[in-house]
Amino acid sequence: MDKVFIVGAGMTKIGRFFERSARSLFAEALWKAIEDAGGLKPGAIVVGNMTSSVLMEQDNLGPLLADHAGFRGLPAFKVEAACGSGGAAVYTGFALVKSGLVDVVAVGGVEKLTEGVTSEVTKALAQAADAQYELIYGATFTGLNALVMRYYMEKFKYAREDFAYWPLRMHEYASYNPYAQLPRKTTLESILNSPIIADPVRLFDASPIGDGAAVVLLVRGEERARKIASETGRDVLVELSSVALATDSVDIASRKDLLTMESTVLAAREAVSRADISLRQVDYAEVHDAFSITGYLALEDIGFAPKGEAPKLWKEGRFGKGDKPEVNFSGGLKARGHPVGATGVYQVAESYMQIRGDFPGFKASSPEIALTHNIGGVGTVTAVSILKRVK
């Protein structure tokens, strides 16, 4: 089968856009991606989204977005996998192109979170948990991650301060990113003194609520991808080498190990194997850090750090500029923002730009291979993608 290539990317800034609709945000990102690909238009549209039914009272989202963007008639549909909806959309779009069913697919993600009141948004996000065994008892998404964080601290003997180094670095990177929701640096003191959301999770441990959209254009075949690259004046070709998706239990009580996101372990292993690389070859990674604890667990469960050592290694400066892999130069979900259904697509778009060498924020050190990691729920579903620079 022919290989799949990324030939264009478009993103909106993430923020609180009370005056804008989801359809306008998506159309902006889609047309930016089309322009980035030299005017190439898609033959199908796949949209990652988590909360349109609840917060927008809008189902049938794919056709709505396609119509508004000027593509009435195209195949278009929504993919939902909680906060991992963007990654699941990439998985779906990759399959459509790889199979030969569609030659050009626009894979996008969009979310509108800020128009709902806090209680509505909290409940919508909590629906990524088990409705019968967790949500019914008042569990929130933050509360469940707080349980995991507390257990991790106790088991591996970490202090609260050890978790503050994650958001400290994310805000540093986000200060360079024009698309970031929180593009400002902060201090260790501010992080440690921020309000408690669900003990031990503080405000700066959690990603913000925001709106945004991102789109990548996927095409089938190296010849066509090279032609597009040439027409757009680029000498870098980026292959979407593999995408893997795996799941775990939705409720966290029945997990084999509360501190291992089994879906991440499985998806990372499969994606790396399908891409025919070793994990040591990954130069750059965008990992899912909805909370500080999630970022550390991601590094361990992907295989970048031994279990229980990620906070120590991070505090020592690992995974920064010049290391391998370099991690989350976008600012991550923590500071770039987390418009949930779009996050996985943002990660792929950012990694694609890092490989091309024209990401407008904090730049990686000329990566050849990148990995993206997007999860839904408390590690319930994980999508991992491998991108390669092709000579």
Steps between C-alpha positions, in 0.01 A plus 500: 500500500609857435639708784309785665644852511407822674506789253330784687403617846282776640424606856309772679624666814350333806300728727161602635315602185150594612438681172596205276331172416653156461423510129690827452803370692505177299465680168793726589726204583387304193567781254836572661593135441380518139703815441801338669469211251496730199121499457451122518141420597385190688287215375369426850493666842544325835432706814609424855263643762394402850225731627289630210196294604508627858637855485392602148185286478633408157526155353563439128810715546701380199251610233438827685869592499554383142205707377608814684856470367376471141520123453137394487475156342827356633507199733530655848448357846588542866724268702466492880745351749473748789816715526661263252253586224764685297737204509216265407417729206862476383477120531183502288634738237821300473296183438291669228809614312709189561221275371468701181135584563577875493814663358484825698347526848470802727535380858387763745398559856287772651359578842294779656522480879489854633135591439375246753493581870769328706266233639379406150852476359622302803217249455559476124868422551420258785291295257831354384481302828269204564147642532369207706790440735680837525303797368185410694695545826614850413846417372654771285776463245731710717407296807586170335838631383560635851457147640761374254738786585469445876568127463802571277643746755460251783632198312809668354561746787467826310421838652246746366780718363621223269182535295535877465793468259272367225277811470802724557658375179172484307433868563855581393446329164149640453632855536650455151188344341261742325225235508522441876217583737736582788811647330669627812776385727441433867698422814534202729355707783190590298442136410538376857274774636226463239154392622430134573252355248492141631776430751785459408419645154540877497387747234838498324499119483192502277452597138263794436156496342511647150371505144699416189531307176781331310516318165761293316473389137597140425577370150577159355826438316849646510492629144199719568639618831830599336316691230306697764819568695669625187207723407498655848875562497591244764780246497371301799263208461322363810352151510231404748669165544262333744206560732394261775200502733448299819263496799480418870207488743295817527470471878835525675406264786535192281843590360781252543726784609366847579837655414534343155294621206482164325342654191809721462737205544317302231448785251860622528638149451280440196566840338877462537488146362286596200733792422793255507703713741627471855384737771858626531470649151224743598639855496190694599175422683173671584349319798159539662542700822145592599646493853859500625462137607379406151813646344728299727301179452509552122881518498517177700231302321623590151842381615699823513558470877509210750191462719511740795791707366341753262465784757863455607630498143282796402620706797860423398431654158439192287271523195595862434686666214778278371378184675337201332213516481421867538149523645202736470663812358146617415437554871294183521137478600601678818586833338438470124147403601270199480191545279440135568383353169757701306807434716619188319492685167687798645774259610536352150494845336763632741726198454463525124611864514789413732628247246454753219695748710243780491306460826444861610574433868787339690682295239625143529852401392432390139303184586485211254241294690217625722243328720162634612303363793133585560279339764131497586373460854749407770707304250193312375584540132832601344601594147871508414630626164848482350613766251816467291702742294557348156821588317 
